[in-house]
């Protein structure tokens, strides 16, 4: 995950305000700051694959194709035309 920046949203309750209106104001500020969208977007991000991991994957693929070619040549695996 990428580091998130802290966004502080403060909502103070006025004297004659009930809790429901306070929550409504808070959620409006949350939507205005687009905090939920950014958090939900970061939920599925993946970090880039390292060079070593890529290299190992390529080498493994080369090795398996070499094995398959050898088995095809020996007639152990049927070749599709």
PyMOL commands that place a pseudoatom at each C-alpha (Angstrom):
pseudoatom trace, name=CA, resn=UNK, resi=1, chain=A, elem=C, hetatm=0, pos=[0.000, 0.000, 0.000]
pseudoatom trace, name=CA, resn=UNK, resi=2, chain=A, elem=C, hetatm=0, pos=[1.035, 3.535, -0.638]
pseudoatom trace, name=CA, resn=UNK, resi=3, chain=A, elem=C, hetatm=0, pos=[1.344, 5.877, 2.329]
pseudoatom trace, name=CA, resn=UNK, resi=4, chain=A, elem=C, hetatm=0, pos=[-1.754, 7.923, 2.924]
pseudoatom trace, name=CA, resn=UNK, resi=5, chain=A, elem=C, hetatm=0, pos=[-1.752, 11.549, 3.856]
pseudoatom trace, name=CA, resn=UNK, resi=6, chain=A, elem=C, hetatm=0, pos=[-3.661, 12.479, 6.949]
pseudoatom trace, name=CA, resn=UNK, resi=7, chain=A, elem=C, hetatm=0, pos=[-6.798, 14.482, 6.354]
pseudoatom trace, name=CA, resn=UNK, resi=8, chain=A, elem=C, hetatm=0, pos=[-8.425, 15.735, 9.511]
pseudoatom trace, name=CA, resn=UNK, resi=9, chain=A, elem=C, hetatm=0, pos=[-12.115, 16.524, 9.447]
pseudoatom trace, name=CA, resn=UNK, resi=10, chain=A, elem=C, hetatm=0, pos=[-13.527, 18.190, 12.508]
pseudoatom trace, name=CA, resn=UNK, resi=11, chain=A, elem=C, hetatm=0, pos=[-17.175, 18.845, 13.171]
pseudoatom trace, name=CA, resn=UNK, resi=12, chain=A, elem=C, hetatm=0, pos=[-18.236, 20.537, 16.388]
pseudoatom trace, name=CA, resn=UNK, resi=13, chain=A, elem=C, hetatm=0, pos=[-21.697, 20.217, 17.809]
pseudoatom trace, name=CA, resn=UNK, resi=14, chain=A, elem=C, hetatm=0, pos=[-23.575, 23.468, 18.265]
pseudoatom trace, name=CA, resn=UNK, resi=15, chain=A, elem=C, hetatm=0, pos=[-25.834, 24.042, 21.252]
pseudoatom trace, name=CA, resn=UNK, resi=16, chain=A, elem=C, hetatm=0, pos=[-29.184, 23.307, 19.615]
pseudoatom trace, name=CA, resn=UNK, resi=17, chain=A, elem=C, hetatm=0, pos=[-27.962, 20.636, 17.191]
pseudoatom trace, name=CA, resn=UNK, resi=18, chain=A, elem=C, hetatm=0, pos=[-28.911, 17.002, 17.642]
pseudoatom trace, name=CA, resn=UNK, resi=19, chain=A, elem=C, hetatm=0, pos=[-26.621, 14.058, 16.939]
pseudoatom trace, name=CA, resn=UNK, resi=20, chain=A, elem=C, hetatm=0, pos=[-28.280, 13.095, 13.652]
pseudoatom trace, name=CA, resn=UNK, resi=21, chain=A, elem=C, hetatm=0, pos=[-27.629, 16.508, 12.124]
pseudoatom trace, name=CA, resn=UNK, resi=22, chain=A, elem=C, hetatm=0, pos=[-24.058, 16.377, 13.406]
pseudoatom trace, name=CA, resn=UNK, resi=23, chain=A, elem=C, hetatm=0, pos=[-23.515, 13.038, 11.673]
pseudoatom trace, name=CA, resn=UNK, resi=24, chain=A, elem=C, hetatm=0, pos=[-25.103, 14.372, 8.502]
pseudoatom trace, name=CA, resn=UNK, resi=25, chain=A, elem=C, hetatm=0, pos=[-22.707, 17.336, 8.454]
pseudoatom trace, name=CA, resn=UNK, resi=26, chain=A, elem=C, hetatm=0, pos=[-19.770, 15.003, 9.087]
pseudoatom trace, name=CA, resn=UNK, resi=27, chain=A, elem=C, hetatm=0, pos=[-20.704, 12.689, 6.218]
pseudoatom trace, name=CA, resn=UNK, resi=28, chain=A, elem=C, hetatm=0, pos=[-21.136, 15.664, 3.894]
pseudoatom trace, name=CA, resn=UNK, resi=29, chain=A, elem=C, hetatm=0, pos=[-17.652, 16.841, 4.762]
pseudoatom trace, name=CA, resn=UNK, resi=30, chain=A, elem=C, hetatm=0, pos=[-16.323, 13.324, 4.183]
pseudoatom trace, name=CA, resn=UNK, resi=31, chain=A, elem=C, hetatm=0, pos=[-17.911, 13.198, 0.734]
pseudoatom trace, name=CA, resn=UNK, resi=32, chain=A, elem=C, hetatm=0, pos=[-16.639, 16.685, -0.042]
pseudoatom trace, name=CA, resn=UNK, resi=33, chain=A, elem=C, hetatm=0, pos=[-13.078, 15.711, 0.865]
pseudoatom trace, name=CA, resn=UNK, resi=34, chain=A, elem=C, hetatm=0, pos=[-13.406, 12.489, -1.222]
pseudoatom trace, name=CA, resn=UNK, resi=35, chain=A, elem=C, hetatm=0, pos=[-11.691, 10.456, 1.466]
pseudoatom trace, name=CA, resn=UNK, resi=36, chain=A, elem=C, hetatm=0, pos=[-13.753, 7.317, 0.952]
pseudoatom trace, name=CA, resn=UNK, resi=37, chain=A, elem=C, hetatm=0, pos=[-13.115, 7.313, -2.792]
pseudoatom trace, name=CA, resn=UNK, resi=38, chain=A, elem=C, hetatm=0, pos=[-9.357, 7.472, -2.321]
pseudoatom trace, name=CA, resn=UNK, resi=39, chain=A, elem=C, hetatm=0, pos=[-9.333, 4.777, 0.358]
pseudoatom trace, name=CA, resn=UNK, resi=40, chain=A, elem=C, hetatm=0, pos=[-11.525, 2.465, -1.715]
pseudoatom trace, name=CA, resn=UNK, resi=41, chain=A, elem=C, hetatm=0, pos=[-9.313, 3.100, -4.728]
pseudoatom trace, name=CA, resn=UNK, resi=42, chain=A, elem=C, hetatm=0, pos=[-6.166, 2.201, -2.803]
pseudoatom trace, name=CA, resn=UNK, resi=43, chain=A, elem=C, hetatm=0, pos=[-7.747, -1.000, -1.548]
pseudoatom trace, name=CA, resn=UNK, resi=44, chain=A, elem=C, hetatm=0, pos=[-7.017, -2.883, -4.767]
pseudoatom trace, name=CA, resn=UNK, resi=45, chain=A, elem=C, hetatm=0, pos=[-3.684, -1.389, -5.751]
pseudoatom trace, name=CA, resn=UNK, resi=46, chain=A, elem=C, hetatm=0, pos=[-0.819, -3.817, -6.071]
pseudoatom trace, name=CA, resn=UNK, resi=47, chain=A, elem=C, hetatm=0, pos=[2.804, -2.989, -5.869]
pseudoatom trace, name=CA, resn=UNK, resi=48, chain=A, elem=C, hetatm=0, pos=[4.933, -3.427, -8.971]
pseudoatom trace, name=CA, resn=UNK, resi=49, chain=A, elem=C, hetatm=0, pos=[6.720, -6.729, -9.435]
pseudoatom trace, name=CA, resn=UNK, resi=50, chain=A, elem=C, hetatm=0, pos=[10.398, -6.665, -8.517]
pseudoatom trace, name=CA, resn=UNK, resi=51, chain=A, elem=C, hetatm=0, pos=[13.110, -7.238, -11.098]
pseudoatom trace, name=CA, resn=UNK, resi=52, chain=A, elem=C, hetatm=0, pos=[14.280, -10.424, -9.397]
pseudoatom trace, name=CA, resn=UNK, resi=53, chain=A, elem=C, hetatm=0, pos=[10.765, -11.861, -9.353]
pseudoatom trace, name=CA, resn=UNK, resi=54, chain=A, elem=C, hetatm=0, pos=[10.292, -11.048, -13.051]
pseudoatom trace, name=CA, resn=UNK, resi=55, chain=A, elem=C, hetatm=0, pos=[13.622, -12.662, -13.870]
pseudoatom trace, name=CA, resn=UNK, resi=56, chain=A, elem=C, hetatm=0, pos=[12.749, -15.820, -11.931]
pseudoatom trace, name=CA, resn=UNK, resi=57, chain=A, elem=C, hetatm=0, pos=[9.354, -16.044, -13.643]
pseudoatom trace, name=CA, resn=UNK, resi=58, chain=A, elem=C, hetatm=0, pos=[10.919, -15.712, -17.098]
pseudoatom trace, name=CA, resn=UNK, resi=59, chain=A, elem=C, hetatm=0, pos=[13.598, -18.295, -16.305]
pseudoatom trace, name=CA, resn=UNK, resi=60, chain=A, elem=C, hetatm=0, pos=[10.972, -20.723, -15.024]
pseudoatom trace, name=CA, resn=UNK, resi=61, chain=A, elem=C, hetatm=0, pos=[8.897, -20.256, -18.182]
pseudoatom trace, name=CA, resn=UNK, resi=62, chain=A, elem=C, hetatm=0, pos=[11.959, -20.870, -20.340]
pseudoatom trace, name=CA, resn=UNK, resi=63, chain=A, elem=C, hetatm=0, pos=[12.770, -24.001, -18.382]
pseudoatom trace, name=CA, resn=UNK, resi=64, chain=A, elem=C, hetatm=0, pos=[9.254, -25.421, -18.722]
pseudoatom trace, name=CA, resn=UNK, resi=65, chain=A, elem=C, hetatm=0, pos=[9.130, -24.680, -22.461]
pseudoatom trace, name=CA, resn=UNK, resi=66, chain=A, elem=C, hetatm=0, pos=[12.496, -26.431, -22.845]
pseudoatom trace, name=CA, resn=UNK, resi=67, chain=A, elem=C, hetatm=0, pos=[11.153, -29.470, -20.993]
pseudoatom trace, name=CA, resn=UNK, resi=68, chain=A, elem=C, hetatm=0, pos=[7.964, -29.530, -23.066]
pseudoatom trace, name=CA, resn=UNK, resi=69, chain=A, elem=C, hetatm=0, pos=[9.912, -29.238, -26.328]
pseudoatom trace, name=CA, resn=UNK, resi=70, chain=A, elem=C, hetatm=0, pos=[12.167, -32.112, -25.280]
pseudoatom trace, name=CA, resn=UNK, resi=71, chain=A, elem=C, hetatm=0, pos=[9.189, -34.312, -24.350]
pseudoatom trace, name=CA, resn=UNK, resi=72, chain=A, elem=C, hetatm=0, pos=[7.506, -33.497, -27.663]
pseudoatom trace, name=CA, resn=UNK, resi=73, chain=A, elem=C, hetatm=0, pos=[10.679, -34.396, -29.513]
pseudoatom trace, name=CA, resn=UNK, resi=74, chain=A, elem=C, hetatm=0, pos=[10.889, -37.720, -27.674]
pseudoatom trace, name=CA, resn=UNK, resi=75, chain=A, elem=C, hetatm=0, pos=[7.239, -38.435, -28.499]
pseudoatom trace, name=CA, resn=UNK, resi=76, chain=A, elem=C, hetatm=0, pos=[6.086, -38.519, -24.873]
pseudoatom trace, name=CA, resn=UNK, resi=77, chain=A, elem=C, hetatm=0, pos=[3.596, -35.681, -25.508]
pseudoatom trace, name=CA, resn=UNK, resi=78, chain=A, elem=C, hetatm=0, pos=[1.248, -35.549, -28.458]
pseudoatom trace, name=CA, resn=UNK, resi=79, chain=A, elem=C, hetatm=0, pos=[1.780, -32.528, -30.693]
pseudoatom trace, name=CA, resn=UNK, resi=80, chain=A, elem=C, hetatm=0, pos=[-1.368, -30.644, -31.714]
pseudoatom trace, name=CA, resn=UNK, resi=81, chain=A, elem=C, hetatm=0, pos=[-1.487, -29.507, -35.340]
for i in range(1, 81): cmd.bond("trace and resi %d" % i, "trace and resi %d" % (i + 1))
show_as sticks, trace
zoom trace
